[in-house]
């Protein structure tokens, strides 16, 4: 082949690589925009429906000893009432998304931290047929301690302040 044909072929290859790169960048931008939307929606859901709580560890131990697996001085009802009264609640004031990954069953997993003290992992695997948005499943009293999450008795209906959300921009691992 002559030099002119080689030059044209190299030019075509460079253009095709450029187009492929552009398409890849556009897809990544679309994926990041979708992740941003998911993060905002999940943050608003948590903000409106949940709060976190903690309990004084020493006081909890004292109540456990009083109850003594049903053999102590407290009835089961008194035991649970005393534990309930120890809860110190905090409303959600900050949500930091720390990552996303795809689980073994092709489930999108979101990792987040609430108020800098409580870490949560939310599996996003079910879409609502009506709204085409994820259905979030968060179990009450989950957490590694000393902070736990609990559904509010009466949800609110407002948006979390944008400044209270720290978005994860790294994509899906």
C-alpha positions, 0 to 999 in steps of 0.5 A, a space after each residue: 500500500 502506498 503512504 496515502 492509503 495508510 495515512 487515510 486508514 490511520 485517520 479513519 481509525 483515530 476518528 472511530 476511536 474518538 467517536 467510540 470515546 465520545 459515546 462512552 463518555 456520553 453513556 457514563 454521563 447518563 449513568 452518573 445523572 441516573 445515579 444522582 437522581 437515585 441518590 436524591 430520591 433515596 435521601 428524600 425517602 430517608 429524610 421523610 420516613 426515618 430517624 436514628 437513635 442511640 441508647 446509653 450502653 450502661 443503662 441498657 446493661 442495667 436493664 438487661 440485668 434487671 430482666 435477667 432473661 425473664 428470671 429477674 425483677 422485670 416483666 417482659 413488658 416492663 423490660 421493653 418499655 424501659 428499653 424504649 424509654 432509653 432511646 435518644 432520637 436524632 432527625 436526619 440532617 446529613 446523608 453521605 453516599 459512599 459507593 454503589 456496587 452490583 450484587 450477586 443477583 444483579 442488585 444495585 447496592 447503595 452505601 451511605 452514612 447518616 449524620 456521620 454516625 450511622 452506616 447503611 447498605 440499601 439494596 435497590 432491586 425492586 421497581 414500582 410498577 406505577 412510578 418506575 422508581 426503586 422501592 426501598 427496604 430499610 429494616 427498623 433497628 438495624 445498625 452496628 451500634 451504638 446508632 440504629 435506624 427507625 421509621 418515624 411514627 408520622 412521616 413528613 413530606 419535604 425535600 432534604 436540603 441539597 447541601 445535606 446530601 453528599 453525592 457519590 460521583 464514582 460510578 458503580 463498582 
